[in-house]
Amino acid sequence: MNQTERGSFSGKLGYILAVAGSAVGLGNIWRFPYLAAKYGGGIFLLVYILLTLTFGFTLVAAETALGRKTGKSAIAAFGDLRKKYKWMGFINAIIPIFIVPYYCVIGGWVMKYFAVFVTGQASAAAKDGFFGSYIGKSGEPILWAVLFLAAALIFVFVGVGGIEKASKVLMPLLAVLSVIIAIYSVTRPGSLEGVKYYIIPNFKNFSFKTIIAALGQMFYSLSIAMGILFAYGSYMDKKINMESSIKQIELFDVGIAFIAGLMIIPAVFSFSHGDASALQAGPGLMFVMLPKVFASMKMGSVIGAVFFLLVFFAALTSAISLLEASIAFFMDGFKLNRITSCILMIIIAVGIAIPCSLGNGIWAGITPLNMDILSFFDFVTNSLLMPIAALLTCFFISNVVGVETVIDEIKSSGAFTREKMFVVTIKYIAPIFLLVILISSILSTVGLFEL
């Protein structure tokens, strides 16, 4: 195709699988289980589902509708509707550009662990200090990050068709692998207590932090305020029923998150011999705890390899979406062709990924806002820029172009059964929740609130 021409999805299934592929990434497989473990198990799961089906639906619908209506990425969509508000789209558009580099670093960690298990080094990965020793190296983590970036670019270079074709293969495989590992996990001796903890809500575990954590997780897993939904909306055919498509994406997102928790939480109970404190491992839960779990299993190397292959697929589909949104920004904002835009993203991604990786090793002394470099980029994009971008989107729809702009676009391809909920949420509920996320993120940074 012409290098400045925008692609399009061939149909509803292609769109659903591509957006679901964006939604189901490290946020679901890596982040969701450790947050669910830390913030109450079943009660966290319940809050997350409720927020996803209400608040999440509203913001996904809003961004997708604006993208489809204008046929543009985030920065161009705002400017197309109201020229003087183009700057609002810039915040949405720049977020994925800065997420891609550190996402590639984490994706590289996943590839490394997959390689470790495939080559029969499972026992080494299970030893204390293995993960910390690996991420503290200078060269190897950077090499894996570049390889992960290259894998994602293979699909991005051929345009949106590459994303659609990849998603049609990877997403069903992802679902099958998830179910297989979840079944294995819940049938292990001692896992029943973990299943109960994860599925049955215990309101004694409920707190304000549960809501904040679940809301933040919903943000990440549904790709809200990253520019991704604007870009994919612009590729969405006008005949595709938008509400129906978003509903299926919601179900896929919640389903994979649920299964991911079912893979990890019961296994932690089982292989820690019922020690609930093991659930507090935090972000390192997958990389530190699971190799110990796999090492205790028969055929642990095989099971571990399958698991990290699953995580790689999930991370890859999200990286493809992040790169596509970033490239769409350069194409729409600066009228660059696709190849030039890809080259720019390679330079930016590698240029930022290097310090993000070295921040765990020889550059560990560089601590902006008392964080390592990778955590700093994660904080700025996810805890500051994303809530701000979503808040501005709510303002733009409610007070500038009017909610009817989104409603009419959604109705142009089918019924809008959740219209009333959408209006109330976009005007009142979403802005309040977004302000809570933003304020709590800032307070947690200065030590006045712990997340």
C-alpha positions as CSV (number, residue, x, y, z in Angstrom):
1,M,0.0,0.0,0.0
2,N,1.0,3.7,-0.2
3,Q,3.2,4.5,2.7
4,T,1.1,7.4,3.9
5,E,-2.2,5.5,3.4
6,R,-4.0,4.2,6.5
7,G,-4.9,0.6,6.7
8,S,-8.2,-0.9,7.8
9,F,-9.3,-4.1,9.5
10,S,-11.0,-6.7,7.2
11,G,-13.9,-7.2,9.6
12,K,-15.2,-7.3,13.1
13,L,-13.2,-10.3,14.2
14,G,-9.9,-8.7,13.0
15,Y,-10.7,-5.6,15.0
16,I,-11.7,-7.4,18.1
17,L,-8.6,-9.7,18.1
18,A,-6.3,-6.8,17.5
19,V,-7.7,-4.6,20.3
20,A,-7.9,-7.6,22.6
21,G,-4.3,-8.3,21.7
22,S,-3.5,-4.8,22.8
23,A,-5.5,-5.1,26.0
24,V,-4.1,-8.6,27.0
25,G,-0.4,-7.9,27.6
26,L,2.0,-7.7,30.5
27,G,-0.7,-5.8,32.3
28,N,-3.0,-8.8,32.4
29,I,-0.5,-11.7,32.7
30,W,2.2,-10.1,34.8
31,R,0.6,-7.2,36.6
32,F,-3.0,-8.3,37.3
33,P,-2.1,-11.5,39.3
34,Y,0.3,-9.8,41.7
35,L,-2.1,-6.9,42.3
36,A,-5.0,-9.3,42.9
37,A,-2.7,-11.3,45.3
38,K,-1.7,-8.1,47.2
39,Y,-5.1,-6.3,47.4
40,G,-7.4,-9.0,48.6
41,G,-7.9,-11.6,45.9
42,G,-11.6,-12.1,45.4
43,I,-12.6,-8.6,46.4
44,F,-10.0,-7.1,44.0
45,L,-11.3,-9.3,41.2
46,L,-14.9,-8.1,41.9
47,V,-14.0,-4.4,41.9
48,Y,-11.9,-4.8,38.8
49,I,-14.8,-6.5,36.9
50,L,-17.3,-3.8,38.0
51,L,-15.0,-1.0,37.0
52,T,-14.1,-2.6,33.6
53,L,-17.8,-3.0,32.6
54,T,-18.7,0.6,33.5
55,F,-15.9,3.1,33.7
56,G,-13.7,1.1,31.3
57,F,-16.4,0.7,28.7
58,T,-17.1,4.4,28.7
59,L,-13.5,5.4,28.0
60,V,-12.9,2.7,25.5
61,A,-16.1,3.7,23.6
62,A,-15.2,7.4,23.7
63,E,-11.6,7.0,22.3
64,T,-12.7,4.4,19.7
65,A,-15.6,6.5,18.5
66,L,-13.4,9.6,18.1
67,G,-10.8,7.6,16.2
68,R,-13.4,6.1,13.8
69,K,-15.3,9.4,13.3
70,T,-12.1,11.3,12.3
71,G,-10.1,8.4,10.8
72,K,-7.1,9.8,12.6
73,S,-4.8,9.0,15.4
74,A,-5.1,10.8,18.7
75,I,-3.3,14.0,18.0
76,A,-5.0,14.5,14.6
77,A,-8.4,13.4,15.9
78,F,-8.6,16.2,18.4
79,G,-7.4,18.8,15.9
80,D,-9.8,17.6,13.2
81,L,-12.8,18.1,15.5
82,R,-11.6,21.3,17.1
83,K,-8.4,22.8,15.9
84,K,-7.5,24.8,19.0
85,Y,-7.7,21.6,21.1
86,K,-5.2,19.7,19.1
87,W,-2.8,19.9,22.0
88,M,-5.0,17.5,24.0
89,G,-4.4,14.8,21.5
90,F,-0.6,15.4,21.7
91,I,-0.6,14.1,25.3
92,N,-2.5,10.9,24.3
93,A,-0.2,10.4,21.3
94,I,3.1,10.9,23.1
95,I,2.4,8.4,25.9
96,P,3.0,5.2,23.9
97,I,6.2,6.6,22.5
98,F,7.6,6.6,26.0
99,I,6.0,3.3,27.0
100,V,7.5,1.3,24.2
101,P,11.2,1.5,25.4
102,Y,10.7,0.2,28.9
103,Y,8.0,-2.2,27.7
104,C,10.7,-3.7,25.4
105,V,13.0,-4.1,28.4
106,I,10.4,-6.1,30.3
107,G,9.5,-8.0,27.2
108,G,13.2,-8.8,26.9
109,W,13.1,-10.2,30.5
110,V,10.3,-12.5,29.4
111,M,12.3,-13.7,26.3
112,K,15.3,-14.4,28.5
113,Y,13.2,-16.6,30.9
114,F,11.7,-18.4,28.0
115,A,15.2,-19.2,26.7
116,V,16.3,-20.2,30.2
117,F,13.5,-22.8,30.5
118,V,13.8,-24.0,26.9
119,T,17.6,-24.7,27.4
120,G,16.9,-26.7,30.6
121,Q,18.2,-24.1,33.1
122,A,15.0,-24.1,35.2
123,S,16.9,-24.9,38.4
124,A,19.2,-21.9,38.0
125,A,16.3,-19.6,37.5
126,A,14.7,-20.9,40.8
127,K,17.7,-19.9,42.8
128,D,17.6,-16.8,45.1
129,G,19.1,-13.8,43.4
130,F,18.9,-15.1,39.8
131,F,16.5,-12.4,38.7
132,G,18.3,-9.5,40.4
133,S,21.7,-10.7,39.1
134,Y,20.3,-10.9,35.5
135,I,18.7,-7.5,35.4
136,G,21.8,-6.0,36.9
137,K,23.9,-7.0,33.9
138,S,24.9,-4.3,31.3
139,G,24.8,-6.1,28.0
140,E,22.5,-9.1,27.9
141,P,19.2,-7.4,29.0
142,I,19.7,-4.7,26.4
143,L,20.3,-7.4,23.7
144,W,17.0,-9.2,24.7
145,A,15.2,-5.8,24.7
146,V,16.4,-5.1,21.1
147,L,15.3,-8.6,20.0
148,F,11.9,-8.1,21.5
149,L,11.6,-4.8,19.6
150,A,12.6,-6.5,16.4
151,A,10.0,-9.2,16.9
152,A,7.3,-6.5,17.2
153,L,8.5,-4.5,14.3
154,I,8.3,-7.5,12.0
155,F,4.5,-7.2,12.2
156,V,4.4,-3.4,12.3
157,F,6.4,-2.9,9.1
158,V,3.7,-4.5,7.0
159,G,1.0,-2.2,8.4
160,V,-2.3,-2.9,10.2
161,G,-2.7,-6.1,8.2
162,G,0.2,-7.5,10.0
163,I,-1.4,-6.8,13.4
164,E,-4.6,-8.4,12.3
165,K,-3.0,-11.5,10.9
166,A,-0.8,-11.9,14.0
167,S,-3.7,-11.4,16.4
168,K,-5.8,-14.1,14.6
169,V,-3.0,-16.6,15.3
170,L,-1.7,-15.4,18.7
171,M,-4.9,-14.6,20.6
172,P,-6.6,-18.1,20.3
173,L,-3.2,-19.7,21.1
174,L,-2.9,-17.3,24.1
175,A,-6.3,-18.4,25.4
176,V,-5.6,-22.1,25.0
177,L,-2.2,-21.9,26.7
178,S,-3.8,-19.9,29.6
179,V,-6.5,-22.5,30.2
180,I,-4.0,-25.4,30.1
181,I,-1.7,-23.8,32.7
182,A,-4.7,-22.6,34.9
183,I,-6.1,-26.2,35.0
184,Y,-2.7,-27.5,36.0
185,S,-2.4,-24.9,38.7
186,V,-5.8,-25.4,40.4
187,T,-5.4,-29.2,40.5
188,R,-2.1,-29.1,42.5
189,P,-2.2,-30.3,46.1
190,G,-2.9,-27.3,48.5
191,S,-4.1,-25.0,45.7
192,L,-7.7,-25.0,46.9
193,E,-7.1,-22.3,49.5
194,G,-5.6,-20.2,46.8
195,V,-8.7,-20.7,44.6
196,K,-10.9,-19.7,47.5
197,Y,-8.8,-16.6,48.2
198,Y,-8.9,-15.6,44.6
199,I,-12.5,-16.3,43.7
200,I,-14.5,-15.6,46.9
201,P,-14.7,-11.9,47.8
202,N,-13.8,-11.2,51.4
203,F,-15.0,-7.7,52.3
204,K,-12.6,-7.6,55.2
205,N,-9.8,-7.2,52.6
206,F,-11.6,-4.3,51.0
207,S,-10.0,-0.8,51.3
208,F,-9.6,2.4,49.3
209,K,-6.3,1.0,48.0
210,T,-8.3,-1.9,46.4
211,I,-10.3,0.6,44.3
212,I,-7.2,2.6,43.3
213,A,-5.2,-0.5,42.4
214,A,-8.1,-2.0,40.4
215,L,-8.8,1.2,38.6
216,G,-5.2,1.6,37.7
217,Q,-5.0,-2.0,36.4
218,M,-8.1,-1.4,34.3
219,F,-6.4,1.6,32.8
220,Y,-3.3,-0.4,31.7
221,S,-5.1,-3.5,30.6
222,L,-7.7,-1.8,28.4
223,S,-5.0,0.5,26.7
224,I,-6.9,3.6,27.8
225,A,-5.2,7.0,27.2
226,M,-2.3,5.5,25.2
227,G,-3.5,6.6,21.8
228,I,-4.0,3.0,20.8
229,L,-7.8,3.0,20.8
230,F,-7.8,6.2,18.7
231,A,-5.5,4.5,16.1
232,Y,-7.4,1.3,16.0
233,G,-10.7,3.1,15.9
234,S,-9.5,4.9,12.8
235,Y,-8.9,1.5,11.2
236,M,-12.4,0.3,12.2
237,D,-14.9,-0.1,9.4
238,K,-18.0,2.1,9.7
239,K,-20.3,-1.0,9.4
240,I,-18.8,-2.8,12.4
241,N,-21.1,-2.7,15.5
242,M,-19.0,-0.7,18.0
243,E,-20.8,-1.5,21.2
244,S,-20.9,-5.2,20.4
245,S,-17.2,-5.2,19.6
246,I,-16.3,-3.4,22.8
247,K,-18.4,-5.8,24.8
248,Q,-16.5,-8.8,23.4
249,I,-13.2,-7.0,24.1
250,E,-14.2,-6.4,27.7
251,L,-15.1,-10.1,28.1
252,F,-11.8,-11.2,26.6
253,D,-9.8,-8.8,28.8
254,V,-11.6,-9.9,32.0
255,G,-11.4,-13.5,31.0
256,I,-7.7,-13.6,30.4
257,A,-7.0,-11.5,33.5
258,F,-9.1,-14.0,35.5
259,I,-7.3,-17.0,34.0
260,A,-3.9,-15.3,34.6
261,G,-4.8,-15.0,38.3
262,L,-6.0,-18.6,38.3
263,M,-2.6,-19.7,36.9
264,I,-0.5,-17.9,39.5
265,I,-2.3,-17.4,42.8
266,P,-3.4,-21.0,43.6
267,A,0.1,-22.2,42.5
268,V,1.7,-19.8,45.0
269,F,-0.5,-21.2,47.8
270,S,0.4,-24.8,46.7
271,F,4.1,-24.5,46.4
272,S,4.7,-22.2,49.3
273,H,2.9,-24.8,51.5
274,G,0.0,-22.4,52.3
275,D,2.2,-19.4,53.3
276,A,0.0,-16.4,52.4
277,S,2.9,-14.0,52.8
278,A,4.2,-15.3,49.5
279,L,1.4,-13.4,47.8
280,Q,3.1,-10.1,48.8
281,A,6.0,-10.6,46.4
282,G,4.8,-7.7,44.3
283,P,6.1,-7.0,40.7
284,G,8.7,-9.7,41.1
285,L,6.1,-12.4,41.7
286,M,6.2,-13.8,38.2
287,F,10.0,-13.7,37.7
288,V,11.0,-14.7,41.3
289,M,8.3,-17.0,42.6
290,L,7.2,-18.9,39.5
291,P,10.6,-20.4,38.6
292,K,10.7,-21.9,42.1
293,V,7.2,-23.2,41.5
294,F,8.1,-24.7,38.1
295,A,11.3,-26.2,39.6
296,S,9.1,-28.1,42.1
297,M,7.0,-29.6,39.3
298,K,7.5,-32.7,37.3
299,M,8.4,-31.5,33.7
300,G,8.9,-28.1,35.3
301,S,11.2,-26.9,32.4
302,V,8.5,-27.7,29.9
303,I,5.7,-26.1,31.9
304,G,7.9,-23.0,32.6
305,A,8.8,-22.7,28.9
306,V,5.1,-22.9,27.9
307,F,4.2,-20.3,30.5
308,F,6.8,-17.8,29.4
309,L,6.0,-18.4,25.8
310,L,2.4,-17.4,26.7
311,V,3.7,-14.2,28.4
312,F,5.8,-13.4,25.4
313,F,2.8,-13.7,23.1
314,A,0.8,-11.4,25.4
315,A,3.6,-8.9,25.6
316,L,4.2,-8.9,21.9
317,T,0.6,-8.2,20.9
318,S,0.6,-5.2,23.3
319,A,3.9,-4.0,22.0
320,I,2.6,-4.1,18.4
321,S,-0.3,-1.9,19.5
322,L,1.9,0.6,21.2
323,L,4.2,0.8,18.2
324,E,1.3,1.2,15.8
325,A,-0.1,4.1,17.9
326,S,3.3,5.7,18.0
327,I,3.8,5.3,14.3
328,A,0.4,6.7,13.5
329,F,1.3,9.8,15.5
330,F,4.3,10.5,13.2
331,M,2.3,9.7,10.1
332,D,-0.6,12.0,11.0
333,G,1.2,14.6,13.0
334,F,4.2,15.1,10.8
335,K,3.0,13.6,7.5
336,L,5.9,11.1,7.4
337,N,5.7,7.8,5.5
338,R,5.5,4.5,7.4
339,I,9.1,3.5,6.9
340,T,10.5,6.8,8.2
341,S,8.1,6.6,11.2
342,C,9.3,3.1,12.0
343,I,12.9,4.2,11.9
344,L,12.2,7.1,14.2
345,M,10.6,4.8,16.7
346,I,13.5,2.4,16.6
347,I,15.9,5.2,17.4
348,I,13.7,6.4,20.3
349,A,13.0,3.0,21.6
350,V,16.6,1.8,21.7
351,G,17.8,5.2,23.0
352,I,15.5,5.1,26.0
353,A,15.6,1.3,26.6
354,I,19.3,1.4,27.2
355,P,19.2,3.7,30.3
356,C,16.0,1.9,31.5
357,S,18.0,-1.4,31.5
358,L,21.2,0.0,32.9
359,G,19.2,1.7,35.7
360,N,19.1,-1.8,37.3
361,G,22.8,-2.1,37.1
362,I,25.7,0.3,36.6
363,W,23.4,3.3,36.5
364,A,21.5,2.3,39.6
365,G,22.7,5.5,41.3
366,I,20.6,7.6,38.9
367,T,17.3,7.9,40.7
368,P,14.9,10.6,39.4
369,L,12.1,11.1,42.0
370,N,13.9,8.4,44.1
371,M,13.1,5.8,41.4
372,D,15.2,3.7,39.1
373,I,15.1,4.9,35.5
374,L,12.6,2.3,34.3
375,S,10.2,2.9,37.2
376,F,10.5,6.7,36.6
377,F,9.3,6.3,32.9
378,D,6.5,3.9,34.1
379,F,5.4,6.4,36.8
380,V,5.4,9.4,34.4
381,T,3.5,7.7,31.7
382,N,1.1,5.5,33.6
383,S,0.5,7.4,36.8
384,L,0.6,11.0,35.5
385,L,0.2,11.3,31.8
386,M,-2.5,8.7,31.3
387,P,-4.9,10.0,33.9
388,I,-4.3,13.5,32.6
389,A,-5.0,12.4,29.0
390,A,-8.2,10.6,29.9
391,L,-9.4,13.5,32.0
392,L,-8.9,15.9,29.1
393,T,-10.7,13.4,26.8
394,C,-13.7,13.5,29.2
395,F,-13.6,17.3,29.2
396,F,-13.3,17.5,25.4
397,I,-16.3,15.2,24.9
398,S,-18.5,16.7,27.6
399,N,-17.8,20.4,27.1
400,V,-16.3,20.9,23.7
401,V,-17.8,18.6,21.0
402,G,-20.7,17.3,23.1
403,V,-21.5,13.7,24.1
404,E,-23.8,13.5,21.0
405,T,-20.7,13.3,18.9
406,V,-19.7,10.0,20.4
407,I,-23.2,8.7,20.7
408,D,-24.1,9.4,17.1
409,E,-20.9,7.6,15.9
410,I,-21.6,4.5,18.0
411,K,-25.3,4.5,16.9
412,S,-24.3,4.8,13.2
413,S,-23.3,1.1,13.2
414,G,-25.9,-0.4,15.7
415,A,-27.7,0.0,19.0
416,F,-26.2,1.8,22.0
417,T,-27.8,0.1,25.0
418,R,-25.5,1.6,27.5
419,E,-26.0,5.2,26.4
420,K,-27.4,6.5,29.7
421,M,-24.5,4.9,31.6
422,F,-22.0,6.4,29.1
423,V,-23.4,9.9,29.5
424,V,-23.4,9.9,33.3
425,T,-19.9,8.3,33.5
426,I,-18.2,10.5,30.9
427,K,-19.6,13.7,32.5
428,Y,-19.4,13.0,36.2
429,I,-18.0,9.7,37.4
430,A,-15.0,9.3,35.2
431,P,-13.5,12.8,35.9
432,I,-13.8,12.1,39.7
433,F,-12.1,8.7,39.4
434,L,-9.4,10.1,37.2
435,L,-8.6,12.9,39.6
436,V,-8.4,10.3,42.4
437,I,-5.9,8.3,40.4
438,L,-3.8,11.4,39.6
439,I,-3.8,12.7,43.2
440,S,-3.1,9.4,44.8
441,S,-0.2,8.8,42.4
442,I,1.4,12.1,43.3
443,L,0.9,11.5,47.0
444,S,2.3,8.0,46.8
445,T,5.4,9.4,45.2
446,V,6.1,11.9,48.0
447,G,5.4,9.2,50.6
448,L,2.0,10.4,51.8
449,F,0.0,7.5,50.3
450,E,1.1,3.9,49.8
451,L,-0.1,2.0,46.7
